[in-house]
Amino acid sequence: MTVNFKSHWENVYQLKNENEVSWYQEVPSKSLDLINSLNLTTESKIIDVGAGESRLVDNLLRLGFKNITVLDISSKSIEKTKQRLGKKSKLVNWVVSDIVDFIPDERFDLWHDRAAFHFLTQKTRINKYVDLVNNSVNSQGNLILSTFSTNGPLKCSGLQISQYNKNSISELFKEEFKLSYSETSVHQTPFNTNQEFIFNIFSKY
Ligand SMILES: C[S@@+](CC[C@H](N)C(=O)[O-])C[C@H]1O[C@@H](n2cnc3c(N)ncnc32)[C@H](O)[C@@H]1O
């Protein structure tokens, strides 16, 4: 059965409140810690891919970042995040697109993705994502990629996902990126279940 990913995600954000989804975080602490560990300036160009309603953008604005792009396949999630931010939403570049169809008109210093990449399960879509990252991140730029680990769930939001470990993820990006940091991190869902992720920082050669 082929899944219409866009309808799936529009439906999720239409039906659920922010804290009624397993991936909800009041503060995306792990991502923020990793971002803080990088040599970014407030002028750095940052994209959050598959951001959904994540509060990462609120925190990036609070930290003074001026060039933020937020992308999601779901227009509903983008609309909800814009509403939460109010006037501040004008400071952000918003993109509604399936990531594999995204054609950026700029390059990024940081590509951040928590729990979106692992929804790509077909080889062709995974390869398109890798090519896009390779072509869209500046040299010396960074990729922060977090996915379910090989000890994590096999599905999320009713969809199949791809699990990764340190070796399999570094293998995928090895042509253009060096894996500079990797750690496992357990996310406690709002339903008090645990999900094991790996958070990775890659640096572009
Ligand atoms: C599990 S949620 C994570 C949301 C957010 N990154 C966070 O950490 O709270 C996955 C998100 O990826 C988005 N997504 C899934 N497949 C996508 C695709 N092919 N292109 C763009 N976004 C996608 C979904 O709409 C959803 O918002």
PDBQT file of the ligand as one rigid body, heavy atoms in Angstrom, charges set to zero:
ROOT
HETATM    1  C1  LIG A 301       8.182  12.978  14.469  1.00  0.00    +0.000 C 
HETATM    2  S1  LIG A 301       7.865  14.540  13.829  1.00  0.00    +0.000 S 
HETATM    3  C2  LIG A 301       9.222  15.504  14.458  1.00  0.00    +0.000 C 
HETATM    4  C3  LIG A 301       8.925  16.966  14.448  1.00  0.00    +0.000 C 
HETATM    5  C4  LIG A 301      10.058  17.851  14.980  1.00  0.00    +0.000 C 
HETATM    6  N1  LIG A 301      11.277  17.690  14.224  1.00  0.00    +0.000 N 
HETATM    7  C5  LIG A 301      10.314  17.625  16.435  1.00  0.00    +0.000 C 
HETATM    8  O1  LIG A 301      11.409  17.185  16.788  1.00  0.00    +0.000 OA
HETATM    9  O2  LIG A 301       9.412  17.915  17.244  1.00  0.00    +0.000 OA
HETATM   10  C6  LIG A 301       8.284  14.336  12.119  1.00  0.00    +0.000 C 
HETATM   11  C7  LIG A 301       8.025  15.557  11.281  1.00  0.00    +0.000 C 
HETATM   12  O3  LIG A 301       8.584  15.366   9.990  1.00  0.00    +0.000 OA
HETATM   13  C8  LIG A 301       7.671  15.826   9.020  1.00  0.00    +0.000 C 
HETATM   14  N2  LIG A 301       7.942  15.052   7.799  1.00  0.00    +0.000 N 
HETATM   15  C9  LIG A 301       7.767  13.725   7.633  1.00  0.00    +0.000 A 
HETATM   16  N3  LIG A 301       8.141  13.344   6.408  1.00  0.00    +0.000 NA
HETATM   17  C10 LIG A 301       8.562  14.483   5.780  1.00  0.00    +0.000 A 
HETATM   18  C11 LIG A 301       9.055  14.758   4.474  1.00  0.00    +0.000 A 
HETATM   19  N4  LIG A 301       9.190  13.777   3.565  1.00  0.00    +0.000 N 
HETATM   20  N5  LIG A 301       9.389  16.022   4.167  1.00  0.00    +0.000 NA
HETATM   21  C12 LIG A 301       9.241  17.027   5.085  1.00  0.00    +0.000 A 
HETATM   22  N6  LIG A 301       8.770  16.827   6.324  1.00  0.00    +0.000 NA
HETATM   23  C13 LIG A 301       8.431  15.572   6.677  1.00  0.00    +0.000 A 
HETATM   24  C14 LIG A 301       6.299  15.591   9.625  1.00  0.00    +0.000 C 
HETATM   25  O4  LIG A 301       5.293  16.399   9.087  1.00  0.00    +0.000 OA
HETATM   26  C15 LIG A 301       6.571  15.880  11.095  1.00  0.00    +0.000 C 
HETATM   27  O5  LIG A 301       6.349  17.223  11.395  1.00  0.00    +0.000 OA
ENDROOT
TORSDOF 0
